[in-house]
Amino acid sequence: MKQQTLQIVLLGLFITALSVVAYYFAKPPRYVEKHQPNIRAVFIAKHMSTNFYQKHEASFNGQEENFDKVLPLFKYKGSLIKRIEHSNSCGIQESRFFSKKHLEGLEQNIYSVYSVSGEWCEPYYQSQIALIEALKDKDGWILHRYYPLARDSMGELFIAELIVGEVAGVNLEELKNYLLEPYYFAEESYIGKYRLNESLQKGDTIKVNEKVFLKKSVYIKDIESVLSTQQKN
């Protein structure tokens, strides 16, 4: 009887020990690496050069098992790779920009910025001067926002674009103001009918002899002012 009781006690201890071990290995690690917030850079950029890193030719034939051969000499292995895997993009565009003026975030003199290219590897983002917001990815900078810039007759920079979104959390639509003088944007036929009508109704543009001019836009000095206030707070 005593021997049977001892066996039951030992069996209970064994089961308890197994439970403790199972719990220990099953529970999440105590120190889990949290997702790090994106490192950002906002700057006035001058375009320097453009390179393309194309998919391996096998990927164009639908042989997705060969996708590991995509961009064989390309050091970048960040999140954009998955975005081009099942798209008609020809690959990834690398644009090098010289920072003429730093506005916010991590400051560098030169940025190599990656973006998903079009189907035929047409070079994009080649304005002489632009407002750029880039986010730090695993192996480089990803292009997040890009706005070509122009100057008014007093030399003030403004966004030379019909539609604006935001930069560094700043709603650019709220910063729109009248330009010193109308700025020629594009031929009427170049702009979608809906976009054009909307901009005319809002008073952002005027149309003269099938040419569209910007009446309102966002001045860089106003963006700088808001960013400066945010940084102080």
C-alpha positions in Angstrom: 0.0 0.0 0.0 2.8 2.4 1.0 4.6 1.5 -2.3 1.5 2.2 -4.3 1.0 5.6 -2.6 4.7 6.4 -3.2 4.2 5.6 -6.9 1.2 7.8 -7.1 3.1 10.7 -5.5 6.0 10.3 -7.8 3.7 10.2 -10.8 2.1 13.4 -9.6 5.4 15.1 -9.2 6.5 13.9 -12.7 3.3 15.3 -14.3 3.7 18.6 -12.4 7.3 18.9 -13.6 6.3 18.2 -17.2 3.6 20.9 -16.9 6.1 23.5 -15.7 8.6 22.7 -18.4 5.9 22.8 -21.1 4.6 26.2 -19.8 8.1 27.6 -19.7 8.8 26.7 -23.4 5.4 27.6 -24.6 5.1 31.1 -23.1 6.3 34.1 -25.2 9.8 35.3 -24.6 10.1 37.8 -21.8 11.9 40.4 -23.9 10.2 40.6 -27.2 11.7 43.0 -29.7 9.1 45.7 -30.3 8.4 47.2 -33.7 10.6 50.2 -34.0 9.0 53.4 -35.3 10.0 54.5 -38.8 13.1 56.7 -39.0 12.1 59.6 -41.2 13.9 62.2 -43.2 12.3 65.3 -44.7 14.4 67.5 -46.9 14.7 69.7 -50.0 16.4 67.5 -52.6 18.4 68.0 -55.8 18.3 64.9 -58.1 21.7 63.4 -58.8 21.3 60.1 -60.5 19.0 57.1 -61.1 19.7 53.4 -61.3 17.4 50.5 -62.0 17.6 47.0 -60.5 15.5 44.8 -62.7 13.8 41.5 -61.9 15.6 38.3 -63.1 14.3 37.5 -66.6 12.7 34.3 -65.3 10.3 36.3 -63.2 8.8 37.8 -66.3 7.9 34.3 -67.5 5.9 33.6 -64.4 8.5 31.2 -63.0 8.1 32.4 -59.5 10.3 29.7 -58.1 13.2 31.6 -59.6 12.3 34.8 -57.7 15.2 34.2 -55.4 17.4 35.2 -58.3 15.7 38.6 -58.6 18.1 41.5 -58.3 21.1 39.2 -57.9 23.6 42.0 -57.4 21.3 44.2 -55.4 22.2 44.8 -51.8 18.7 46.1 -50.9 16.6 43.3 -49.4 13.9 45.4 -47.7 10.1 45.5 -47.8 9.9 46.6 -51.4 11.1 43.3 -52.7 7.8 41.6 -51.8 5.9 44.4 -53.5 7.5 43.8 -56.8 7.3 40.0 -56.6 3.8 39.6 -58.1 3.5 43.0 -59.8 4.1 44.1 -63.4 6.9 46.4 -62.1 10.2 45.9 -63.8 12.0 46.1 -60.5 13.3 48.8 -58.1 14.5 52.3 -58.9 17.3 53.8 -56.8 17.4 57.6 -56.9 20.3 59.5 -55.3 19.5 62.9 -54.0 21.6 65.7 -52.5 20.0 67.4 -49.5 19.9 71.1 -50.2 18.0 71.8 -47.0 17.2 69.5 -44.0 13.7 70.0 -42.6 13.2 67.1 -40.1 14.4 63.7 -39.1 17.7 62.0 -39.7 20.1 64.3 -41.5 22.5 63.2 -44.3 24.2 65.0 -47.2 23.2 62.4 -49.8 20.3 59.9 -49.7 19.9 56.8 -51.8 16.2 56.3 -52.0 14.4 53.2 -53.3 11.0 53.0 -54.9 9.0 50.5 -57.0 9.5 51.2 -60.7 7.0 51.2 -63.5 6.5 48.4 -66.0 9.0 49.7 -68.4 11.6 51.1 -66.0 10.8 54.7 -67.0 12.8 57.1 -64.7 10.6 58.9 -62.2 11.4 61.5 -59.6 13.9 63.5 -61.6 12.7 67.1 -60.9 15.7 69.4 -60.4 14.4 70.2 -57.0 11.8 68.5 -54.8 10.4 68.1 -51.3 11.0 64.5 -50.2 9.9 62.4 -47.2 11.8 59.2 -46.9 11.4 56.3 -44.4 14.2 54.1 -43.3 13.7 50.5 -44.3 15.8 47.4 -43.4 18.5 48.1 -46.0 17.9 51.7 -47.1 15.6 54.6 -47.5 12.1 54.2 -49.1 10.5 57.1 -50.9 7.3 58.0 -49.0 6.4 61.4 -50.4 7.7 63.3 -53.4 6.6 66.8 -54.5 8.4 68.7 -57.3 9.1 72.4 -56.4 9.2 75.7 -58.2 10.0 79.3 -57.3 7.8 82.4 -57.5 9.2 85.7 -58.8 10.6 86.5 -55.3 12.5 83.2 -55.1 10.2 81.5 -52.6 9.8 77.7 -53.1 6.4 76.2 -53.4 4.9 72.8 -54.3 4.4 72.6 -58.1 1.7 69.9 -57.9 -2.1 69.9 -58.3 -2.9 67.4 -55.5 -1.1 67.4 -52.1 -1.4 65.1 -49.2 0.8 65.3 -46.1 4.4 65.4 -45.1 5.6 64.3 -41.7 2.0 64.3 -40.4 1.3 67.8 -41.7 -1.8 68.2 -43.7 -0.6 70.2 -46.7 -4.1 70.9 -47.9 -4.6 73.2 -44.9 -1.5 75.1 -45.7 -2.5 76.1 -49.3 -2.3 79.8 -50.0 -2.4 82.1 -53.0 0.8 82.2 -55.0 2.4 85.5 -55.8 1.5 84.9 -59.4 -0.2 82.1 -61.3 2.1 79.2 -62.2 1.8 77.3 -65.4 1.1 73.6 -64.5 0.0 71.7 -67.6 -2.2 71.5 -70.7 -5.8 70.8 -69.9 -5.7 67.5 -71.8 -2.9 66.3 -69.4 -5.2 66.5 -66.4 -8.1 64.2 -65.7 -11.5 65.9 -66.1 -12.6 65.2 -62.5 -9.3 66.5 -61.0 -9.4 69.6 -63.1 -13.0 70.4 -62.3 -12.4 69.9 -58.6 -9.4 72.2 -58.6 -11.3 74.9 -60.5 -14.2 74.7 -58.1 -11.9 75.0 -55.1 -10.1 78.0 -56.6 -6.7 76.2 -56.7 -6.3 76.6 -60.5 -7.4 78.8 -63.4 -7.7 77.8 -67.0 -6.6 80.0 -69.9 -6.7 78.8 -73.5 -6.6 75.2 -72.5 -3.6 75.8 -70.2 -4.0 75.2 -66.5 -2.3 77.5 -64.0 -1.9 77.0 -60.2 -3.4 79.9 -58.2 -2.9 78.3 -54.8 -0.2 75.9 -53.5 1.9 75.3 -50.4 5.0 77.4 -49.7 8.0 75.6 -48.2 8.4 78.3 -45.6 4.9 77.5 -44.2 5.8 73.8 -44.0 9.0 74.7 -42.2 7.1 76.8 -39.7 4.7 74.0 -38.8 7.5 71.4 -38.5 9.5 73.8 -36.3 6.5 74.2 -34.0 6.0 70.5 -33.8 9.6 69.9 -32.9 9.4 72.4 -30.1 6.4 70.7 -28.7 
